[in-house]
């Protein structure tokens, strides 16, 4: 299920997905780094600015800027169907990379977060409703019902590094003293 369906462009096993109205932009800070093993959720919130624009508004992605954006569409994949997000060449030719975390797990439900990165030299103006990327579908064996940290998202999600099991495991390892 994909909703809303606004004159979908379906070709050769792909369907275009559109840019939504919600964005997250990193905020410059005095913090020296973002350490996945030492992330304070309050600090993580202070490192981001959330923006929501109207359907008739625009959003500018500046050169070398990373922006998290949500899709206009809400997806509900069956447990035996996965998808890959690929950028549209139209935007790639302008320098916009539209998806860096590309796998959508079987059974996923929610709006997708796209990592938009302007590798070009000029700002790129984006508008909600633009066909920004494509989904390529693949059948897989039935999977468990997903319940990941981004399941049921309705807007772009800032990384939740502190919720990774890896971080908890690594923090509990004994570290040798020099």
MDAnalysis code that builds the backbone (N, CA, C; Angstrom):
import MDAnalysis as mda
import numpy as np

u = mda.Universe.empty(534, n_residues=178, atom_resindex=np.repeat(np.arange(178), 3), trajectory=True)
u.add_TopologyAttr("name", ["N", "CA", "C"] * 178)
u.add_TopologyAttr("resid", np.arange(1, 179))
u.add_TopologyAttr("resname", ["UNK", "UNK", "UNK", "UNK", "UNK", "UNK", "UNK", "UNK", "UNK", "UNK", "UNK", "UNK", "UNK", "UNK", "UNK", "UNK", "UNK", "UNK", "UNK", "UNK", "UNK", "UNK", "UNK", "UNK", "UNK", "UNK", "UNK", "UNK", "UNK", "UNK", "UNK", "UNK", "UNK", "UNK", "UNK", "UNK", "UNK", "UNK", "UNK", "UNK", "UNK", "UNK", "UNK", "UNK", "UNK", "UNK", "UNK", "UNK", "UNK", "UNK", "UNK", "UNK", "UNK", "UNK", "UNK", "UNK", "UNK", "UNK", "UNK", "UNK", "UNK", "UNK", "UNK", "UNK", "UNK", "UNK", "UNK", "UNK", "UNK", "UNK", "UNK", "UNK", "UNK", "UNK", "UNK", "UNK", "UNK", "UNK", "UNK", "UNK", "UNK", "UNK", "UNK", "UNK", "UNK", "UNK", "UNK", "UNK", "UNK", "UNK", "UNK", "UNK", "UNK", "UNK", "UNK", "UNK", "UNK", "UNK", "UNK", "UNK", "UNK", "UNK", "UNK", "UNK", "UNK", "UNK", "UNK", "UNK", "UNK", "UNK", "UNK", "UNK", "UNK", "UNK", "UNK", "UNK", "UNK", "UNK", "UNK", "UNK", "UNK", "UNK", "UNK", "UNK", "UNK", "UNK", "UNK", "UNK", "UNK", "UNK", "UNK", "UNK", "UNK", "UNK", "UNK", "UNK", "UNK", "UNK", "UNK", "UNK", "UNK", "UNK", "UNK", "UNK", "UNK", "UNK", "UNK", "UNK", "UNK", "UNK", "UNK", "UNK", "UNK", "UNK", "UNK", "UNK", "UNK", "UNK", "UNK", "UNK", "UNK", "UNK", "UNK", "UNK", "UNK", "UNK", "UNK", "UNK", "UNK", "UNK", "UNK", "UNK", "UNK", "UNK", "UNK", "UNK", "UNK", "UNK"])
u.atoms.positions = np.array([
    [0.846, -1.166, 0.000],
    [0.000, 0.000, 0.000],
    [0.901, 1.241, 0.000],
    [0.593, 2.165, -0.874],
    [1.286, 3.451, -0.925],
    [0.207, 4.520, -0.984],
    [0.264, 5.467, -0.049],
    [-0.729, 6.529, -0.023],
    [-0.063, 7.859, 0.299],
    [-0.432, 8.957, -0.302],
    [-1.421, 9.104, -1.372],
    [-0.844, 8.663, -2.706],
    [-1.734, 8.331, -3.619],
    [-1.329, 7.977, -4.977],
    [-1.614, 9.168, -5.880],
    [-0.580, 9.906, -6.173],
    [-0.709, 11.078, -7.041],
    [-0.100, 10.756, -8.389],
    [-0.895, 10.398, -9.351],
    [-0.429, 10.011, -10.686],
    [0.936, 9.329, -10.617],
    [0.954, 8.109, -10.070],
    [2.236, 7.435, -9.881],
    [2.920, 7.135, -11.209],
    [4.224, 7.225, -11.210],
    [5.012, 6.850, -12.371],
    [5.585, 5.470, -12.083],
    [4.996, 4.455, -12.710],
    [5.406, 3.071, -12.491],
    [6.011, 2.564, -13.794],
    [7.256, 2.086, -13.729],
    [7.880, 1.502, -14.908],
    [8.906, 0.472, -14.489],
    [8.883, -0.672, -15.167],
    [9.894, -1.702, -14.984],
    [10.182, -2.102, -13.550],
    [9.186, -2.283, -12.720],
    [9.407, -2.721, -11.341],
    [9.771, -1.598, -10.394],
    [9.642, -0.350, -10.820],
    [9.917, 0.781, -9.931],
    [8.686, 1.678, -9.845],
    [8.636, 2.424, -8.753],
    [7.599, 3.443, -8.610],
    [8.265, 4.689, -8.034],
    [7.941, 5.831, -8.604],
    [8.509, 7.083, -8.107],
    [7.883, 7.456, -6.773],
    [8.696, 8.027, -5.901],
    [8.202, 8.553, -4.634],
    [8.490, 10.042, -4.591],
    [7.673, 10.754, -3.855],
    [7.702, 12.221, -3.865],
    [8.232, 12.791, -2.557],
    [8.721, 14.004, -2.669],
    [9.231, 14.729, -1.509],
    [8.070, 15.208, -0.653],
    [8.205, 15.028, 0.647],
    [7.182, 15.481, 1.585],
    [7.413, 16.916, 2.040],
    [6.846, 17.261, 3.175],
    [6.878, 18.642, 3.669],
    [7.714, 18.827, 4.931],
    [8.312, 17.731, 5.431],
    [9.058, 17.814, 6.691],
    [10.548, 17.569, 6.438],
    [11.377, 18.397, 7.099],
    [12.823, 18.343, 6.909],
    [13.532, 18.472, 8.248],
    [14.727, 17.876, 8.341],
    [15.607, 18.041, 9.488],
    [16.966, 18.470, 8.946],
    [17.479, 19.550, 9.503],
    [18.774, 20.083, 9.093],
    [19.685, 20.090, 10.318],
    [20.927, 19.704, 10.127],
    [21.885, 19.753, 11.223],
    [22.156, 21.197, 11.629],
    [22.327, 21.398, 12.915],
    [22.595, 22.734, 13.454],
    [24.069, 22.794, 13.840],
    [24.713, 23.867, 13.461],
    [26.115, 24.057, 13.876],
    [26.141, 24.220, 15.385],
    [27.178, 23.666, 15.981],
    [27.246, 23.640, 17.433],
    [28.696, 23.755, 17.890],
    [28.866, 23.956, 19.172],
    [30.216, 23.989, 19.740],
    [30.708, 22.601, 20.109],
    [29.828, 21.613, 19.987],
    [30.235, 20.237, 20.273],
    [31.345, 19.845, 19.312],
    [32.298, 19.077, 19.799],
    [33.433, 18.696, 18.968],
    [33.138, 17.509, 18.066],
    [32.154, 16.681, 18.456],
    [31.858, 15.508, 17.644],
    [30.533, 14.894, 18.081],
    [30.078, 13.957, 17.279],
    [28.907, 13.141, 17.609],
    [29.412, 11.717, 17.725],
    [29.577, 11.236, 18.949],
    [30.145, 9.922, 19.222],
    [29.014, 8.919, 19.402],
    [28.896, 7.917, 18.510],
    [27.793, 6.962, 18.617],
    [27.778, 6.173, 19.923],
    [28.918, 6.113, 20.625],
    [28.952, 5.386, 21.891],
    [28.687, 6.298, 23.083],
    [28.549, 7.566, 22.836],
    [28.360, 8.511, 23.936],
    [27.399, 9.627, 23.503],
    [26.198, 9.226, 23.075],
    [25.222, 10.198, 22.611],
    [24.189, 10.444, 23.696],
    [24.058, 11.681, 24.044],
    [23.016, 12.105, 24.966],
    [21.808, 12.494, 24.111],
    [20.642, 11.865, 24.311],
    [19.477, 12.203, 23.493],
    [19.132, 13.690, 23.506],
    [19.360, 14.363, 24.616],
    [19.092, 15.813, 24.673],
    [20.061, 16.543, 23.754],
    [21.337, 16.124, 23.757],
    [22.317, 16.714, 22.852],
    [21.914, 16.460, 21.409],
    [21.493, 15.245, 21.106],
    [21.095, 14.912, 19.735],
    [19.982, 15.836, 19.252],
    [19.020, 16.127, 20.110],
    [17.941, 17.040, 19.730],
    [18.464, 18.444, 19.493],
    [19.482, 18.861, 20.246],
    [20.028, 20.205, 20.076],
    [20.838, 20.341, 18.791],
    [21.187, 19.234, 18.158],
    [21.982, 19.257, 16.940],
    [21.131, 19.342, 15.678],
    [19.821, 19.470, 15.840],
    [18.938, 19.461, 14.675],
    [17.922, 20.585, 14.714],
    [17.544, 21.006, 13.529],
    [16.448, 21.963, 13.361],
    [15.392, 21.291, 12.513],
    [14.178, 21.287, 12.999],
    [13.071, 20.706, 12.231],
    [12.329, 21.813, 11.497],
    [11.952, 21.511, 10.262],
    [11.211, 22.457, 9.432],
    [10.021, 21.728, 8.821],
    [8.895, 22.400, 8.786],
    [7.740, 21.885, 8.051],
    [7.237, 23.008, 7.170],
    [7.088, 22.709, 5.882],
    [6.664, 23.733, 4.936],
    [5.338, 23.330, 4.313],
    [4.690, 24.286, 3.702],
    [3.426, 24.016, 3.029],
    [3.646, 23.360, 1.676],
    [2.599, 22.780, 1.126],
    [2.700, 22.107, -0.166],
    [3.085, 23.060, -1.292],
    [2.803, 24.339, -1.147],
    [3.149, 25.300, -2.198],
    [4.458, 26.035, -1.912],
    [5.153, 25.658, -0.832],
    [6.414, 26.310, -0.466],
    [7.594, 25.567, -1.083],
    [8.797, 26.085, -0.816],
    [10.010, 25.439, -1.315],
    [11.029, 25.327, -0.185],
    [12.016, 24.483, -0.410],
    [13.084, 24.264, 0.559],
    [14.398, 24.235, -0.214],
    [15.415, 24.939, 0.286],
    [16.693, 25.046, -0.406],
    [17.722, 24.142, 0.280],
    [18.394, 23.327, -0.532],
    [19.509, 22.507, -0.054],
    [20.776, 23.156, -0.599],
    [21.594, 23.660, 0.308],
    [22.797, 24.394, -0.079],
    [23.940, 23.430, -0.414],
    [24.939, 23.906, -1.160],
    [26.074, 23.039, -1.492],
    [26.698, 22.422, -0.243],
    [26.961, 21.128, -0.329],
    [27.605, 20.335, 0.724],
    [26.776, 20.252, 2.000],
    [25.486, 20.508, 1.897],
    [24.589, 20.421, 3.053],
    [23.862, 19.081, 3.030],
    [23.745, 18.473, 4.216],
    [22.975, 17.251, 4.391],
    [21.632, 17.622, 5.019],
    [20.564, 17.159, 4.396],
    [19.208, 17.422, 4.875],
    [18.472, 16.087, 4.934],
    [17.774, 15.832, 6.033],
    [16.891, 14.675, 6.114],
    [15.502, 15.140, 5.711],
    [14.878, 14.401, 4.819],
    [13.543, 14.765, 4.344],
    [12.673, 13.525, 4.343],
    [11.381, 13.722, 4.508],
    [10.482, 12.575, 4.458],
    [9.814, 12.513, 3.096],
    [9.342, 11.327, 2.790],
    [8.562, 11.168, 1.573],
    [7.130, 11.631, 1.834],
    [6.483, 12.049, 0.790],
    [5.074, 12.408, 0.881],
    [4.245, 11.143, 1.128],
    [4.703, 10.049, 0.546],
    [3.967, 8.787, 0.645],
    [4.228, 8.069, 1.963],
    [3.197, 7.439, 2.456],
    [3.273, 6.521, 3.581],
    [3.221, 5.122, 2.972],
    [4.177, 4.267, 3.335],
    [4.262, 2.913, 2.779],
    [3.802, 1.881, 3.793],
    [3.245, 0.827, 3.295],
    [2.955, -0.345, 4.116],
    [3.304, -1.556, 3.257],
    [4.516, -2.106, 3.489],
    [4.975, -3.239, 2.691],
    [4.531, -4.545, 3.324],
    [4.172, -5.531, 2.509],
    [3.885, -6.850, 3.070],
    [5.180, -7.475, 3.591],
    [5.057, -8.533, 4.377],
    [6.224, -9.148, 5.026],
    [7.124, -9.902, 4.062],
    [6.721, -10.052, 2.791],
    [7.569, -10.752, 1.827],
    [8.046, -9.842, 0.695],
    [7.970, -8.531, 0.898],
    [8.379, -7.587, -0.137],
    [9.280, -6.514, 0.466],
    [10.489, -6.392, -0.077],
    [11.428, -5.350, 0.333],
    [11.525, -4.336, -0.792],
    [12.184, -3.228, -0.522],
    [12.386, -2.216, -1.560],
    [13.756, -1.578, -1.383],
    [14.276, -1.070, -2.463],
    [15.502, -0.279, -2.439],
    [15.147, 1.115, -2.943],
    [15.729, 2.115, -2.307],
    [15.511, 3.502, -2.728],
    [16.678, 3.891, -3.623],
    [16.366, 4.380, -4.802],
    [17.408, 4.887, -5.687],
    [17.045, 6.309, -6.100],
    [18.057, 7.122, -6.248],
    [17.836, 8.501, -6.660],
    [17.444, 8.587, -8.122],
    [16.728, 9.619, -8.459],
    [16.392, 9.865, -9.861],
    [17.559, 10.583, -10.522],
    [17.896, 10.177, -11.726],
    [19.055, 10.743, -12.411],
    [18.896, 12.236, -12.662],
    [17.675, 12.712, -12.794],
    [17.446, 14.144, -12.999],
    [18.073, 14.955, -11.875],
    [17.877, 14.534, -10.636],
    [18.455, 15.257, -9.498],
    [19.939, 14.939, -9.335],
    [20.330, 13.704, -9.613],
    [21.736, 13.330, -9.528],
    [22.597, 14.170, -10.458],
    [22.078, 14.488, -11.621],
    [22.826, 15.301, -12.583],
    [22.983, 16.736, -12.108],
    [22.122, 17.138, -11.178],
    [22.242, 18.485, -10.588],
    [23.127, 18.453, -9.339],
    [23.564, 17.258, -8.927],
    [24.433, 17.134, -7.766],
    [23.732, 16.673, -6.507],
    [22.442, 16.375, -6.582],
    [21.689, 15.968, -5.395],
    [21.660, 14.451, -5.286],
    [22.250, 13.941, -4.221],
    [22.170, 12.520, -3.906],
    [20.957, 12.376, -2.989],
    [20.015, 11.507, -3.368],
    [18.738, 11.515, -2.658],
    [18.503, 10.333, -1.734],
    [19.397, 9.397, -1.650],
    [19.193, 8.298, -0.705],
    [20.531, 7.641, -0.445],
    [20.940, 7.630, 0.806],
    [22.188, 6.958, 1.134],
    [21.947, 5.698, 1.956],
    [20.832, 5.602, 2.643],
    [20.440, 4.376, 3.351],
    [19.287, 3.809, 2.549],
    [19.570, 2.842, 1.693],
    [18.631, 2.538, 0.624],
    [17.685, 1.364, 0.845],
    [17.907, 0.515, 1.832],
    [17.084, -0.687, 1.968],
    [15.846, -0.418, 2.821],
    [14.701, -0.839, 2.309],
    [13.446, -0.763, 3.066],
    [13.047, -2.203, 3.374],
    [13.015, -2.554, 4.654],
    [12.788, -3.929, 5.083],
    [11.369, -4.390, 4.786],
    [11.205, -5.707, 4.538],
    [9.858, -6.251, 4.380],
    [9.025, -5.933, 5.620],
    [7.770, -5.611, 5.405],
    [6.871, -5.303, 6.508],
    [6.970, -3.876, 7.021],
    [7.866, -3.054, 6.441],
    [8.021, -1.669, 6.922],
    [6.717, -0.897, 6.726],
    [6.423, -0.051, 7.690],
    [5.278, 0.856, 7.606],
    [5.756, 2.231, 8.036],
    [5.433, 3.245, 7.253],
    [5.789, 4.611, 7.604],
    [6.235, 5.408, 6.398],
    [6.553, 6.664, 6.652],
    [7.153, 7.516, 5.635],
    [8.656, 7.262, 5.663],
    [9.281, 7.280, 4.511],
    [10.718, 7.056, 4.441],
    [11.469, 8.345, 4.736],
    [12.617, 8.216, 5.394],
    [13.524, 9.345, 5.565],
    [14.570, 9.248, 4.468],
    [14.695, 10.306, 3.700],
    [15.710, 10.390, 2.659],
    [16.838, 11.279, 3.147],
    [18.051, 10.864, 2.903],
    [19.213, 11.691, 3.216],
    [19.576, 12.429, 1.941],
    [19.315, 13.714, 1.906],
    [19.592, 14.515, 0.717],
    [20.924, 15.225, 0.907],
    [21.817, 15.062, -0.028],
    [23.123, 15.689, 0.040],
    [23.388, 16.401, -1.271],
    [23.605, 17.715, -1.184],
    [23.896, 18.512, -2.377],
    [25.404, 18.521, -2.588],
    [25.868, 17.755, -3.547],
    [27.290, 17.710, -3.875],
    [27.655, 18.713, -4.957],
    [26.673, 19.473, -5.416],
    [26.921, 20.469, -6.450],
    [27.445, 21.773, -5.877],
    [27.663, 22.727, -6.759],
    [28.220, 24.028, -6.376],
    [27.157, 25.103, -6.183],
    [25.911, 24.796, -6.552],
    [24.850, 25.801, -6.431],
    [23.707, 25.250, -5.585],
    [22.994, 26.126, -4.875],
    [21.833, 25.665, -4.100],
    [20.778, 25.034, -5.020],
    [20.081, 24.037, -4.494],
    [19.018, 23.366, -5.242],
    [17.708, 23.615, -4.508],
    [16.737, 24.137, -5.237],
    [15.420, 24.430, -4.669],
    [14.531, 23.207, -4.879],
    [13.953, 22.722, -3.780],
    [13.070, 21.562, -3.832],
    [11.657, 21.974, -3.445],
    [10.683, 21.269, -3.995],
    [9.275, 21.555, -3.728],
    [8.571, 20.268, -3.306],
    [7.722, 20.328, -2.285],
    [6.942, 19.142, -1.927],
    [6.169, 18.630, -3.140],
    [6.116, 17.330, -3.259],
    [5.413, 16.716, -4.376],
    [6.309, 16.364, -5.546],
    [7.555, 16.868, -5.580],
    [8.469, 16.499, -6.657],
    [8.802, 15.013, -6.568],
    [8.867, 14.356, -7.715],
    [9.307, 12.964, -7.747],
    [10.823, 12.976, -7.509],
    [11.236, 12.609, -6.305],
    [12.622, 12.776, -5.859],
    [13.445, 11.493, -5.957],
    [12.797, 10.332, -5.863],
    [13.506, 9.053, -5.871],
    [12.568, 7.972, -6.388],
    [13.096, 6.745, -6.463],
    [12.307, 5.608, -6.917],
    [12.462, 4.459, -5.940],
    [11.436, 3.637, -5.875],
    [11.499, 2.381, -5.131],
    [11.594, 1.237, -6.133],
    [12.540, 0.340, -5.893],
    [12.681, -0.878, -6.676],
    [12.313, -2.014, -5.733],
    [11.359, -2.830, -6.114],
    [10.837, -3.867, -5.227],
    [11.491, -5.228, -5.485],
    [11.662, -6.010, -4.400],
    [12.190, -7.360, -4.498],
    [11.384, -8.265, -3.573],
    [10.984, -9.423, -4.112],
    [10.310, -10.415, -3.265],
    [11.350, -11.097, -2.386],
    [11.001, -11.343, -1.135],
    [11.851, -12.058, -0.196],
    [10.980, -13.045, 0.561],
    [11.641, -13.986, 1.231],
    [10.899, -14.908, 2.078],
    [10.222, -14.133, 3.195],
    [9.129, -14.642, 3.730],
    [8.434, -13.933, 4.805],
    [9.383, -13.601, 5.958],
    [9.262, -12.415, 6.486],
    [10.121, -11.990, 7.587],
    [9.276, -11.735, 8.827],
    [9.978, -11.580, 9.937],
    [9.299, -11.210, 11.177],
    [8.669, -9.834, 11.010],
    [7.693, -9.535, 11.835],
    [7.106, -8.197, 11.820],
    [8.150, -7.225, 12.348],
    [8.511, -6.199, 11.560],
    [9.561, -5.289, 12.020],
    [9.089, -4.411, 13.174],
    [10.034, -4.028, 13.986],
    [9.715, -3.139, 15.098],
    [10.908, -2.247, 15.386],
    [11.689, -1.917, 14.352],
    [12.897, -1.124, 14.505],
    [12.620, 0.275, 15.026],
    [13.701, 0.985, 15.273],
    [13.588, 2.316, 15.873],
    [12.987, 3.352, 14.942],
    [12.854, 3.044, 13.640],
    [12.260, 3.999, 12.701],
    [10.917, 3.505, 12.156],
    [10.412, 2.408, 12.691],
    [9.142, 1.830, 12.260],
    [8.009, 2.804, 12.570],
    [7.067, 2.968, 11.663],
    [5.897, 3.840, 11.779],
    [6.252, 5.328, 11.797],
    [7.364, 5.707, 11.195],
    [7.758, 7.124, 11.133],
    [6.783, 7.898, 10.257],
    [6.513, 9.124, 10.647],
    [5.672, 9.999, 9.823],
    [6.412, 11.279, 9.442],
    [7.701, 11.303, 9.690],
    [8.536, 12.436, 9.322],
    [9.977, 12.003, 9.313],
    [10.888, 12.873, 8.889],
    [12.292, 12.489, 8.866],
    [12.805, 12.253, 10.276],
    [13.654, 11.266, 10.425],
    [14.149, 10.877, 11.735],
    [15.646, 11.117, 11.840],
    [16.063, 11.870, 12.852],
    [17.468, 12.076, 13.160],
    [18.018, 10.751, 13.679],
    [19.303, 10.449, 13.455],
    [19.808, 9.145, 13.895],
    [19.655, 8.934, 15.395],
    [19.228, 7.761, 15.760],
    [19.067, 7.387, 17.171],
    [20.168, 6.410, 17.548],
    [21.392, 6.890, 17.499],
    [22.564, 6.041, 17.732],
    [22.546, 5.385, 19.098],
    [22.025, 6.083, 20.074],
    [22.030, 5.570, 21.441],
    [21.094, 4.381, 21.612],
    [20.265, 4.091, 20.615],
    [19.360, 2.950, 20.717],
    [19.913, 1.702, 20.040],
    [21.113, 1.787, 19.466],
    [21.724, 0.623, 18.830],
    [22.238, -0.354, 19.882],
    [21.989, -1.636, 19.662],
    [22.534, -2.652, 20.561],
    [24.055, -2.627, 20.554],
    [24.651, -2.317, 19.388],
    [26.115, -2.270, 19.288],
    [26.705, -1.326, 20.324],
    [26.098, -0.166, 20.467],
    [26.629, 0.827, 21.407],
    [26.607, 0.275, 22.828],
    [25.495, -0.352, 23.210],
    [25.401, -0.904, 24.567],
    [26.435, -2.017, 24.786],
    [26.614, -2.861, 23.791],
    [27.580, -3.960, 23.906],
    [28.994, -3.404, 24.012],
    [29.346, -2.479, 23.131],
    [30.698, -1.926, 23.139],
    [30.998, -1.157, 24.418],
    [30.003, -0.471, 24.944],
    [30.223, 0.280, 26.188],
    [30.459, -0.635, 27.378],
    [29.943, -1.851, 27.314],
    [30.110, -2.783, 28.429],
    [31.372, -3.631, 28.333],
    [32.112, -3.509, 27.237],
    [33.374, -4.239, 27.118],
    [34.407, -3.629, 28.039],
    [35.219, -4.477, 28.596],
    [36.316, -3.955, 29.417],
    [37.381, -3.419, 28.457],
    [37.774, -2.221, 28.720],
    [38.812, -1.615, 27.902],
    [40.139, -1.702, 28.635],
    [41.177, -2.153, 27.931],
    [42.475, -2.264, 28.620],
    [42.999, -0.898, 29.020],
    [43.614, -0.862, 30.159],
    [44.211, 0.392, 30.603],
    [45.609, 0.504, 30.017],
    [45.999, 1.714, 29.598],
    [47.316, 1.873, 28.960],
    [48.454, 1.691, 29.957],
])
